[in-house]
Amino acid sequence: MCGLVGYVRTDLPQQAGEPLLRAMTDTIAHRGPDAEGLWAQTGIGLGHRRLSIVGLADGQQPMLSADGNLVIVYNGEVFNFVELRTDLESRGHSFRTGSDTEVILHLYAEYGPDCVSYLNGDFAFAIWDQAKRRLLLARDRIGVRPLFYAEHEGGLYFASEIKALLRVPGIEAEIDPIALDEIFTLWAPIPPRTGFKGISELPPAHLMVVDDHGRRIERYWSLDYPDFGETADARPEAEIADELLALLDDATRIRMRADVPVGAYLSGGLDSSITTALATRHTPHQLSTFSVSFASAEHDESEFQQIMAEALGTAHANVHCGTLDIAQNFPQVIAHTERPIVRTAPAPLYLLSGLVREQGLKVVLTGEGADEVFAGYDIFKEDKVRRFSARQPGSSFRPLLFKRLYPYLPNLQNQSAEYLAAFFGARSDVLNDPLASHRPRMRSTAAAKLFFSGDLRATLGGYDAAETLLGQLPEAFARWHPQHQAQYLESRFLLPGYILSSQGDRMAMAHGVEGRFPFLDHRLIEFANRIPPKLTLKGLTEKHILRKATEHLLPPSIGNRTKQPYRAPDSQAFAVANAPDYVRDLMGKDAIAATGLFNPAAVEKLVAKAGTSGVDGFRDNTAYVGILSTQLWDRTFSSGKSSAVRVAAE
């Protein structure tokens, strides 16, 4: 994993391009502390920062093909590069290095832009084809690795992080009000939109081709599910579980390929315990594992982390995260997320990747993706219960079912059955809404927009993020099982937009650590999407088929655990007597008025309400973290100019 930058601009000479590339790569040095390289000609330039993991001695980039026609800069890993290399050699290709980078070069030479369909991995890359005067940008299927771009003064500039694009003269940081509305509704902008006006991301599973005919963006892969009622996999449960385990084991095996030690995150939950258990099969050495623990009981899972570490005999290390740790590191977190966020959960993961680096490792396996692929989140249970409630409004089971939702939220569990019925209940016509599964979370998050300023509301002009989301759904969506619809929404939008970005790549690469995700192997995803929904979410038992497939790998106390989502203290991290000075400065009335995005009087009341213990409730915590992170974003990136002026000028 590394960082890349580049441009295509016909009037930019090599002499001007090289210092620009150097300035751009310097801003993302944290992504590649092991080496750097530049390549430029008039009109085209590529830059690279390397985190050396495969082909340590000969994987330097930018890398040229033997004939000098192709040049590549590449961020990520192609896990099936061994098999691809063997196939390419059988087709007459000769290799000069042991790196996976060269495999991509040869694959492009053989198949052109279609080369992406052969790759099993997490990647973003740029290839310049000198003979065809063609630039190819590509990004992995799920969106593990980032790739951003901006068009400016006739040129196209691209980079692994937006901060590199801000080094291009004339490209300035300006918050996108629409993106802010989407973050305060969906937790992340809808791609290709980013938090910065005029800067886009290449969506997951897409490639961009730039040549003499112009620029075009194409999707090369998409999530797909069987039609509702279609029996895509009618085999006995045991057979499906066996194939699932074989696929997951192979996905883990090829993700252990590296010329450096590979460790693992161990959260104490089911998913990372499975990937860690499988990883121990594929290393001859004692596996290093890493966890984060909390002082607050509702967030801490250290008991289960220790059980699993002892069961597997790993060399385990832990970083303890207190509320003040979150507050002190939050500015760095926002500098790396490059967008406002509505939860502090990335902050402990920032500390965790720092621990990995301190221990001398730079690659870890993680368990992300299992909840989306095998229906692990409570949002899937909630949708199922709401649909049952709509079909059976008189059922005596309703109160009991509502009590089984979100067992880790004490405030919710203390509510009466009548309140829960009113909160979770739904009419049958409401459930015909394509976004029905996600409407409750969208409403709860969007309630924090109560704090938007009048100018921002006027700029937004009634913009509805949900309508934009509806416009991005595929034609087949309406034919899918409701659970598959919910899984698609979670996998297509929140997973790449927040989980893999703000909590994933950006926090790990802040310390030069590469995360690898066995559950996001596209072979496993395509297989899992054909499993009948009743075997993934069986009754209200999440990830049933995954549990069956892996029950022999885990202690019962881990294998039978109910899902506890990873969370961290939110407003409680900042509303403390010894909070860092920036919290008071940025949440103060004058600072809020200066940025112009939020209502100063309303924010003042929110801060007073938080006092020195934080606020309760989803809306107020969302608002507090969202406002503070937006203020930090503005201070970090907006070049000192008032966002209020820019919003009002829309």
Protein Blocks (a to p, Z undefined) as FASTA:
>chain_A
ZZddddddfklcfklmmmmmmmmmmmmmmmmmmbccddddehiacddddddfbhkllmcc
cdddfkomaccddedddfklmmmmmmmmmnopacfbfcfklmmmmmmmmnommlmmmpgc
ddddddddfklopacddddfkomagcddddeehiacddfbfklmmmpghiacdddfklmm
mmmmnopacdfbdfbehiacddehiacdddfkbccdddfbdcddddehiafblcdfklmm
mmmmmmmmmmmmmmmgccbdcddddehpaklmmmmmmmmmmccbdcdddddddfblklpc
klmmmmmmmmnopacddddddfklmmmmmmmmmmmnopacfbfklmmmmmmmmmmmmnop
abdcdfehjlmmnopafklmmmmmmmmmmmmmmbcklmmmmmmgokllmklmmpcfklmm
mmmgccfklmmpmklmmmmmmmmmmmmmmmpcfklmmmnnopafklmmmmmpcfklmmpc
fklmmmmmmmmmmmmmmmmmmmmmmmmmmnopacddfklpfklmmmmmmpcfklmmgcja
ghklmmmmmmmmpcfklmmpccddddddfklmmmcfklcfklmmmmpmklmmmnopacfk
lmmmmmmmnmmnopedjklmmmmmmmmmmmmmmmmmnnopafklmmmmZZ
